[in-house]
Amino acid sequence: MTEEMIRKQIEKASAYIDENREAMMALWEKLVSCESGNPDKEDVDRICEILKDELDRSGVKTATVQMEGGGNLLKGEFHGERGETPVLLIGHMDTVFPHGTLAKNPFRIDAEGNAHGPGVLDMKAGLVIAIFVLRALDACGYGKRPVRIVIAGDEENGHRKSTAREEIFKICEGCEAAFNFETGFPDDGLVVGRKGSCQAVMKIKGVAAHAGNDPQRGRNAILEAAYKIIEIQKLHDFENGLYVNVGVINGGTVPNAVPGECELKIDIRYDSMKKFEDVMERIREIAEKQTVPDTTATVTHMRPSEVMEVSEANLKLFEHVQRAADMIGYGKLKTKTVGGWSDSCLAAAAGIPVVCAMGVKGANNHSPEEYAIVETLFSRAKLALASIITL
Ligand SMILES: [Zn+2]
């Protein structure tokens, strides 16, 4: 296709968005008004049905993947028969708000043009954008690549109880690039890196003894823990993107006993797997080194979550989005890295370039003050369209 033809296609797709503003708003209201708190599987599965219906009516071949430990996952493919490598749209339908939140915080638009309601920003608007992007692609005659879509039902707990991770990895296979319509930032920062996280537990064993009758025999596990906490906290390296936080301490039984046991729970955030492995090595060294004689310590950790490293591939995809933005007069974007996890980490771990936070712009997500800037529902849809059409 010539550049002129591409330009025409983008114009047509943008016009589709302009013509469907009301329909987009109506779907947004419908999705926010259907509560889908992460632990409420029934609610999530209900919104999954609504989304499936919307996608089916957009010419997308969809399938619901049943999940037992979380909300179902919805996947789809649009123009699956095309020859070139597919592009992937990512989203999630669960929110952090439990059933009943809606009554106190219904969907509404305020005088400043901001929308409110549970999940209005994270990320029901993003789902509206993804669905209308697919419809606009259809309307403008786009046919270069198949477009895949995956909408998880249990993203907010990192798919900890389901097999959604494995499913998403499969969907990522062979894709050219992925765009995630997660919460957009007011400063137009697009996320090219997200930290991974892991929780570790250190168990310290001392010798319990009567604090009055037999203190010399005791080996104070809490005291040993105190030395260790200071060493562990020294590993925290904010500038270098490595966060270490001893967040929970449990030890001892009664004041008149030398405590024989103490347990520390540690949260670790890292921007590369290498940093995670290195810091765990250091934590194990701290476990082995004792200050209070005769104490011992062991360390275990849960499965470390995937990290979206700031890769060349992500930066290249970001530059592509910036060029698309320039084409439609969207303005300047910037790269951003954040601490929070998203499914983009899975796409990155699967080895495909990904740009996250392509959704509607807003602030305060995961809180009752969450809001989204209505006008950006349309501008971000156009940005995504231009980015896909020119890919
Ligand atoms: Zn989210």
Boltz pocket constraint, residues with backbone or C-beta under 6 A from the ligand:
constraints:
  - pocket:
      binder: B
      contacts: [[A, 92], [A, 94], [A, 122], [A, 123], [A, 155], [A, 182], [A, 183]]
      max_distance: 6.0
